[in-house]
Amino acid sequence: MAKRGLYILFEGFPDTVFDSQVLQHVIACEENIDIEFDILSVATTKSIYESSKKKHLKIDKCIKGSCYLLKGTRPVMPFSSWYNRRLLAPFITKKRYDFVHARTDYSAAIVGPLAHRRHIPLLWDCRGDSCAEFSSRTRDYRGLKKIAAQLRLVKYAKDTMNAAKYCQACTCVTHYLAQKLEHFPQAPKVWSTPCYAPENLFFFDADIRSKTRASLGYSNEHIVYVYSGSMAPYQCMSETVQHFKALYKRKPQARLLILTNQQEQAKAFLAGLDSTAYILTSVGHDEVAKYLNAADVAYILREKHPLNDAAFPTKFAEYAMTGLKVVLKDSPKDCVEVAERFGFKVPFEKLEFPSLSNHERLELSTQNAALLGRKQAMKKYGEIYDYLMLANNKRG
């Protein structure tokens, strides 16, 4: 009989993150380790709730369990923890689950006391350093705004401590996070689990590469640099474009392929670049891989900061598993270490035009899938969930 888990998140159903991480994880668990999840997502703003409702029924049809969407309140609001915890209570008290998988510090902190009282083991899925992320976002605040931010930072730190207090195990996407948790007073058992990508979507295929390049108007002479993601400041889009401009000046056959839903913001960054040098488009998650196949090199640029040392972008796994070389600085640290170890890092400081044969791309893709493929990770997750169900839920 399949084990039953409850997967909790406070993000609604965001397109890229939910599809590439949450949904793919739940499906992989069903197919490989006989675990069925119900998914419970709380949208904390009206706009997120409305956009998530459009995806709700579609998601429900993709999994064996059920999918629930609730309208909660923003964590910054007074009494929000009490209110959001009350929303979750019926799912913990009235339904029977073997364990709870809580995505992010906040989710674990909110559901933790409920799971503890019902003796349901809790996995804290730690995705990053929430305190460092908030500090980075508010570093330019001044006066009363700065004081308010400091008070909120205390709340973030408390959520992190409560997540550690109530969970029986924790998965961290980087070694930086795992090492940080080792120093907590009530440190849980910790596993390092980078962000994985599904092998059935992300792989190298010479025919797909050839057809997609032809459809995009690329010849064999073109060296294609790809960026996939948002225009958020930490993504260093301005620096990415400036780096490409220097490449293009040196080699006019260079091309930039940008995959993003934020078209208008992207156009602002691309101002001044020859319009024949780039393609800007938006594609669904299921289509990303064919565009990565068409490219030769990918971009992931991050500044050296605890926020980025704690991160392991999903797109790094997607790039690696399609056999791409990746332009990197010194962060994210774990991504840099993997790329250096397996020989596909392109140093940001050097204006290089790397080119791999189809055979070399296939070898690199196969090698990286063994490390970052989601199906390969299921054995580890099976061990983690087994540990949860054997653990004593009553902690001292």
C-alpha positions in Angstrom: 0.0 0.0 0.0 1.4 3.4 -1.0 2.5 5.8 1.8 0.6 9.1 2.0 2.3 12.4 2.3 1.0 16.0 2.5 3.1 18.5 0.5 2.6 22.0 1.9 3.7 25.3 0.4 2.8 29.0 0.8 3.3 30.1 -2.8 0.1 29.3 -4.7 0.9 27.6 -8.0 3.7 29.8 -9.5 4.3 28.6 -13.1 8.0 27.9 -13.3 8.8 27.0 -9.7 5.7 24.8 -9.1 6.0 22.9 -12.4 9.7 22.3 -12.3 10.0 21.4 -8.6 6.9 20.6 -6.7 4.8 18.9 -9.4 7.7 17.0 -10.9 8.8 15.8 -7.4 5.3 14.5 -6.6 5.0 12.7 -9.9 8.5 11.1 -9.5 7.6 9.9 -6.0 4.4 8.2 -7.4 6.3 6.5 -10.2 9.4 5.4 -8.4 9.0 5.0 -4.6 5.3 4.3 -4.2 4.4 7.5 -2.3 1.3 9.5 -3.0 1.0 13.1 -2.1 -1.9 15.5 -1.5 -0.7 19.0 -2.4 -1.9 21.9 -0.2 -0.9 25.4 -1.3 -1.8 28.6 0.4 -1.9 31.8 -1.6 -1.2 34.8 0.6 -2.4 37.5 -1.8 -5.5 37.9 -3.8 -3.6 38.2 -7.1 -1.7 35.0 -6.5 -4.9 33.2 -5.4 -6.7 34.3 -8.6 -3.9 33.2 -10.9 -3.5 29.9 -9.1 -7.2 29.1 -9.4 -6.7 28.8 -13.1 -4.1 26.0 -12.7 -5.8 24.2 -9.8 -8.0 21.7 -11.7 -5.2 21.0 -14.2 -2.8 20.1 -11.4 -5.4 17.9 -9.7 -5.6 15.7 -12.9 -1.8 15.3 -13.0 -1.4 13.5 -9.6 -2.9 10.5 -7.9 -3.6 12.4 -4.7 -5.7 15.6 -4.3 -4.7 19.2 -4.8 -6.0 22.0 -2.5 -5.7 25.7 -2.8 -6.5 28.0 0.1 -6.5 31.8 0.5 -4.3 32.8 3.4 -2.8 36.1 4.6 0.6 37.6 4.1 3.2 36.6 6.7 3.9 40.3 7.4 0.4 40.9 8.6 -0.4 40.9 12.4 -1.5 37.4 13.7 -0.8 35.9 10.3 0.9 32.9 11.8 -2.1 32.1 13.9 -4.5 32.7 11.0 -2.6 30.6 8.5 -2.0 27.8 11.0 -5.8 27.6 11.5 -6.2 27.1 7.8 -4.0 24.1 7.9 -5.4 22.6 11.0 -8.2 20.5 9.4 -5.8 18.8 7.1 -3.6 17.7 9.9 -6.3 16.8 12.4 -8.9 15.2 10.2 -6.9 13.5 7.4 -4.4 10.6 7.8 -0.9 11.2 6.5 2.2 9.3 7.1 4.3 12.5 7.0 4.3 16.1 6.0 6.7 17.7 3.5 6.9 21.5 4.1 8.5 23.6 1.4 10.4 26.6 2.9 11.1 27.8 6.4 7.8 29.5 6.7 5.7 26.5 5.7 7.6 24.3 8.2 7.3 26.9 11.0 3.5 27.2 10.5 2.6 23.5 10.2 5.3 22.3 12.7 3.3 22.7 15.9 0.2 21.1 14.3 2.2 18.1 13.1 4.0 17.8 16.5 0.7 17.6 18.4 -0.6 14.9 16.1 2.7 13.0 16.1 3.1 13.3 12.3 6.7 13.5 11.3 7.7 16.6 9.4 10.3 17.1 6.6 11.5 20.7 6.3 12.5 21.4 2.7 15.0 24.2 3.1 15.3 26.1 -0.2 17.5 29.0 0.8 18.6 31.5 3.4 15.4 33.5 4.1 17.2 35.9 6.4 19.9 36.6 3.9 17.3 37.0 1.1 15.3 39.5 3.1 18.5 41.4 4.2 19.5 41.7 0.6 16.1 43.0 -0.4 16.0 45.7 2.3 19.7 46.7 2.4 18.9 50.2 1.0 16.2 51.0 3.5 16.6 54.0 5.7 15.0 55.5 8.9 11.7 54.0 10.1 11.6 51.7 7.1 15.0 50.2 8.2 13.8 49.7 11.7 10.6 48.0 10.5 12.8 45.7 8.3 15.0 44.8 11.3 11.9 43.8 13.2 10.7 41.6 10.4 14.2 40.0 10.2 13.7 38.8 13.7 10.5 37.1 12.6 12.3 35.4 9.7 15.0 34.1 12.1 12.3 32.9 14.5 10.6 31.0 11.6 13.8 29.3 10.8 14.4 28.3 14.4 10.9 26.9 14.7 11.2 25.0 11.4 14.3 23.3 12.9 12.6 22.8 16.3 9.6 20.9 14.9 11.0 18.9 12.0 12.5 15.4 12.3 14.6 15.8 9.1 15.6 18.6 6.7 16.7 18.6 3.1 19.0 21.5 2.0 19.7 22.5 -1.6 23.3 23.4 -0.8 26.1 22.4 1.5 26.2 26.0 2.8 22.7 25.6 4.3 23.4 22.1 5.6 26.5 23.4 7.4 24.6 26.3 8.8 21.9 24.0 10.3 24.5 21.9 12.1 25.0 24.8 14.5 21.4 25.1 15.5 20.5 24.2 19.1 18.0 21.6 17.9 19.6 20.5 14.7 17.6 17.9 12.8 19.0 15.2 10.6 20.1 16.9 7.4 20.4 15.7 3.8 21.9 17.7 0.9 19.5 17.6 -2.1 20.3 20.0 -4.9 17.5 21.2 -7.2 16.9 18.3 -9.7 15.4 18.2 -13.2 13.4 15.5 -14.8 15.3 13.2 -17.2 12.3 12.8 -19.5 12.3 16.5 -20.2 16.0 17.6 -20.0 18.4 15.6 -22.2 20.5 16.2 -25.3 19.2 15.1 -28.7 21.1 16.0 -31.9 17.9 15.9 -34.0 16.1 18.3 -31.7 19.1 20.6 -31.7 19.3 20.6 -35.5 15.5 21.2 -36.0 15.3 23.9 -33.3 18.3 25.8 -34.6 16.9 25.8 -38.1 13.5 27.1 -36.9 15.3 29.9 -35.1 17.4 30.8 -38.1 20.7 29.7 -36.6 23.5 28.3 -38.9 26.4 26.1 -38.0 28.5 29.3 -37.6 26.4 30.8 -34.9 27.5 30.3 -31.2 24.3 30.6 -29.2 24.3 31.8 -25.6 21.1 31.1 -23.7 19.5 32.7 -20.6 16.4 31.2 -19.1 14.6 32.8 -16.2 13.3 36.0 -14.6 14.5 39.6 -14.6 14.9 39.7 -10.8 17.9 41.9 -9.8 19.8 38.9 -8.3 19.8 37.3 -11.7 22.3 40.0 -12.9 20.6 40.4 -16.3 22.3 43.7 -17.0 25.7 42.1 -16.5 24.7 39.2 -18.6 23.8 41.5 -21.5 27.0 43.5 -21.1 29.1 40.3 -21.1 27.3 39.2 -24.3 27.9 42.6 -26.0 31.6 42.1 -25.5 31.4 38.6 -27.0 29.4 39.9 -29.9 31.8 42.7 -30.6 34.6 40.2 -30.8 32.7 37.6 -32.7 29.6 38.8 -34.7 28.4 35.2 -35.1 27.5 35.1 -31.4 23.8 35.0 -30.7 21.8 35.5 -27.4 18.6 33.5 -26.8 16.5 34.8 -23.9 13.6 32.7 -22.5 11.5 34.7 -20.0 7.9 35.6 -19.2 9.0 39.2 -18.4 9.3 40.4 -21.9 9.1 44.2 -21.3 11.7 44.2 -18.6 14.0 42.1 -20.8 13.7 44.6 -23.7 14.9 47.4 -21.4 18.1 45.4 -20.7 18.6 44.6 -24.4 18.5 48.3 -25.5 21.5 49.1 -27.6 22.1 45.6 -28.7 21.8 44.8 -32.4 18.3 43.3 -32.9 19.7 40.6 -35.2 22.0 39.4 -32.3 19.3 38.2 -30.0 15.9 36.3 -29.8 13.6 37.1 -27.0 10.8 34.6 -26.4 8.6 33.0 -23.8 8.0 29.2 -23.7 6.3 26.7 -21.4 8.3 24.5 -19.1 7.8 21.5 -21.3 9.4 23.4 -24.3 12.4 24.8 -22.5 14.6 21.8 -23.2 14.5 22.1 -27.0 15.7 25.7 -26.9 18.5 24.6 -24.5 19.4 21.9 -27.1 19.7 24.6 -29.7 22.2 26.6 -27.6 25.9 26.1 -27.0 26.5 28.0 -23.7 24.2 29.1 -20.9 24.4 32.0 -18.4 24.1 31.9 -14.6 25.6 35.0 -13.0 25.3 35.7 -9.3 27.1 38.1 -7.0 29.1 36.6 -4.1 26.6 36.9 -1.2 25.1 34.5 1.4 21.8 34.7 -0.5 23.5 33.1 -3.6 25.8 30.8 -1.6 22.6 29.2 -0.3 21.0 28.8 -3.7 21.0 26.0 -6.2 19.0 27.2 -9.2 16.9 24.6 -11.0 18.0 25.9 -14.3 21.6 24.9 -13.5 20.4 21.2 -13.5 18.4 21.9 -16.7 21.5 23.4 -18.4 23.8 20.7 -17.2 21.5 17.9 -18.3 21.2 19.2 -21.8 25.0 19.2 -22.1 25.5 23.0 -22.0 28.6 24.7 -20.9 27.8 27.4 -18.3 29.2 30.9 -17.8 29.6 31.4 -14.0 31.3 33.7 -11.6 32.2 32.5 -8.1 28.6 31.9 -7.0 26.4 29.9 -6.5 29.1 28.0 -4.8 27.8 24.4 -5.2 27.0 25.0 -8.9 30.5 26.3 -9.5 32.0 23.3 -7.8 30.0 20.9 -9.9 30.7 22.7 -13.1 34.5 22.8 -12.4 34.6 19.2 -11.3 32.9 18.0 -14.5 34.6 20.4 -16.8 31.7 22.5 -18.1 32.3 25.9 -16.4 33.1 28.9 -18.6 34.9 31.5 -16.5 33.1 34.9 -16.6 36.3 36.8 -16.8 37.3 35.2 -20.1 35.6 35.9 -23.4 35.4 32.4 -24.6 33.5 30.8 -27.5 33.3 27.1 -26.4 31.9 24.6 -28.8 31.2 20.9 -28.2 30.5 18.2 -30.8 27.2 16.4 -30.5 29.0 13.4 -29.1 30.6 15.5 -26.4 27.3 17.1 -25.6 25.7 13.7 -25.2 28.4 12.5 -22.9 28.2 15.6 -20.8 24.4 15.4 -20.6 24.5 11.7 -19.6 27.1 12.4 -16.9 25.2 15.3 -15.4 21.8 13.4 -15.5 23.4 10.8 -13.2 24.1 13.6 -10.6 21.1 16.0 -11.1 18.3 13.8 -12.6 15.2 13.7 -10.5 14.7 9.9 -11.1 18.2 9.3 -9.8 17.4 11.2 -6.7 14.4 9.1 -5.8 16.4 6.4 -3.9 17.7 9.2 -1.6 14.2 10.5 -1.1 12.9 7.0 -0.3 15.5 6.8 2.4 14.6 10.3 3.7 10.8 9.5 3.9 11.5 6.1 5.5 13.7 7.8 8.1 10.8 10.3 8.8 8.3 7.5 9.5 10.7 5.7 11.9 11.7 8.9 13.7 10.2 9.7 17.1 7.9 12.8 16.5 8.3 13.8 20.2 11.5 15.9 20.4 12.9 17.1 23.7 
